[in-house]
Amino acid sequence: MNIMKKRHKKALYWIIAIVAVVTAAWAINSYSNQPGELDSFAQCLEDQGATFYGAYWCPACNQQKTMFGRSQDLLPYEECSLPNRGGRNELCTGLGIEGYPTWEFPDGERVTGVVSLEELSRKTSCELPS
């Protein structure tokens, strides 16, 4: 009888673990499918002709992306780095992009460094959500 109790107890632990994993996976999936708070702002930046040039290894570029949270995938982003930090790609070399992050605006102005959301809003007339 003792062996049966141990087996039932072990089975119960497995069921609880499986339910916990499935619940966590569902919660993560539900969260990631939600629109980001800055989706419309990021889309507006692209629509207005702003471009964000950066490199995957650049801490400041990652800081800039993090400011957009889940909306960062909608940024008008151009990767400038070659794999293994092997220099700049042809696009960025041709445009003369030398520092990261670099934002280029429709009027041709460029700003290098992390740019605040408020400054991006001013330069593009894109409205930040309230």
C-alpha positions as CSV (number, residue, x, y, z in Angstrom):
1,M,0.0,0.0,0.0
2,N,2.9,2.4,0.8
3,I,4.3,1.9,-2.8
4,M,0.9,2.9,-4.3
5,K,0.8,6.1,-2.1
6,K,4.3,7.0,-3.3
7,R,3.3,6.5,-7.0
8,H,0.2,8.6,-6.6
9,K,2.2,11.3,-4.9
10,K,4.8,11.3,-7.7
11,A,2.1,11.3,-10.4
12,L,0.4,14.3,-8.6
13,Y,3.7,16.2,-8.6
14,W,4.1,15.6,-12.3
15,I,0.6,16.7,-13.0
16,I,1.1,19.9,-11.0
17,A,4.4,20.6,-12.8
18,I,2.8,20.1,-16.2
19,V,-0.1,22.3,-15.4
20,A,2.3,25.0,-14.1
21,V,4.4,24.9,-17.3
22,V,1.3,25.0,-19.6
23,T,-0.1,27.9,-17.6
24,A,3.2,29.8,-17.7
25,A,3.5,29.2,-21.5
26,W,-0.1,30.4,-22.0
27,A,0.6,33.6,-20.0
28,I,3.8,34.4,-21.8
29,N,2.1,33.8,-25.2
30,S,-0.9,36.0,-24.2
31,Y,1.4,38.8,-23.1
32,S,3.6,38.7,-26.2
33,N,0.6,38.8,-28.5
34,Q,-0.7,42.0,-26.9
35,P,0.1,45.3,-28.7
36,G,2.9,47.4,-27.2
37,E,2.1,50.7,-25.6
38,L,4.2,52.5,-28.2
39,D,3.1,50.6,-31.3
40,S,1.4,53.6,-33.0
41,F,4.3,55.9,-32.0
42,A,6.9,53.5,-33.5
43,Q,4.8,53.1,-36.6
44,C,4.4,56.8,-37.0
45,L,8.2,57.3,-36.8
46,E,8.6,55.0,-39.8
47,D,5.6,56.7,-41.6
48,Q,7.2,60.1,-41.1
49,G,10.5,58.9,-42.6
50,A,12.7,58.6,-39.5
51,T,15.3,55.9,-39.5
52,F,17.3,54.4,-36.5
53,Y,20.7,53.0,-37.5
54,G,22.4,50.8,-35.0
55,A,24.4,47.7,-34.2
56,Y,23.3,44.5,-32.4
57,W,26.3,44.8,-30.1
58,C,25.8,48.4,-29.2
59,P,24.7,49.0,-25.5
60,A,23.2,52.5,-26.4
61,C,21.3,51.0,-29.3
62,N,19.9,48.3,-27.0
63,Q,19.0,51.1,-24.5
64,Q,17.2,53.0,-27.2
65,K,15.2,49.8,-28.2
66,T,14.3,49.0,-24.6
67,M,12.7,52.4,-24.3
68,F,10.1,51.1,-26.8
69,G,9.4,47.9,-24.9
70,R,7.3,45.4,-26.9
71,S,7.0,48.0,-29.6
72,Q,10.7,47.9,-30.5
73,D,10.0,45.4,-33.4
74,L,8.1,48.2,-35.1
75,L,10.9,50.7,-35.1
76,P,12.3,51.9,-38.4
77,Y,15.6,50.1,-37.6
78,E,18.5,49.4,-39.9
79,E,21.3,47.1,-38.7
80,C,24.7,48.5,-39.6
81,S,27.0,45.8,-38.2
82,L,28.4,42.9,-40.0
83,P,28.4,39.5,-38.2
84,N,31.1,39.1,-35.5
85,R,31.5,42.9,-35.3
86,G,33.3,42.7,-38.7
87,G,32.7,46.4,-39.5
88,R,29.8,48.3,-41.1
89,N,27.6,47.0,-43.9
90,E,27.4,48.7,-47.3
91,L,24.2,50.6,-46.5
92,C,25.6,52.3,-43.5
93,T,29.0,52.8,-45.0
94,G,27.4,54.4,-48.1
95,L,25.3,56.7,-45.9
96,G,28.3,57.7,-43.8
97,I,26.8,56.3,-40.5
98,E,29.7,56.2,-38.1
99,G,28.3,56.2,-34.6
100,Y,25.5,54.3,-33.0
101,P,22.7,54.8,-32.5
102,T,22.1,57.4,-35.2
103,W,18.7,58.7,-36.0
104,E,18.1,60.3,-39.4
105,F,15.0,62.5,-39.8
106,P,13.0,63.4,-42.9
107,D,14.7,66.8,-43.1
108,G,18.1,65.1,-43.3
109,E,19.2,66.0,-39.8
110,R,21.0,63.3,-37.9
111,V,21.3,62.8,-34.2
112,T,23.8,60.3,-32.7
113,G,23.2,58.9,-29.3
114,V,20.1,57.8,-27.4
115,V,17.2,60.1,-28.2
116,S,14.4,60.6,-25.8
117,L,10.8,59.7,-26.8
118,E,9.9,63.4,-26.4
119,E,12.6,64.5,-28.7
120,L,11.6,61.9,-31.3
121,S,8.1,63.2,-31.0
122,R,9.2,66.8,-31.6
123,K,11.3,65.9,-34.6
124,T,8.7,63.8,-36.3
125,S,5.4,65.3,-35.1
126,C,4.4,61.8,-33.9
127,E,2.2,61.9,-30.9
128,L,3.2,60.0,-27.8
129,P,0.4,58.0,-26.1
130,S,-0.8,59.7,-23.0
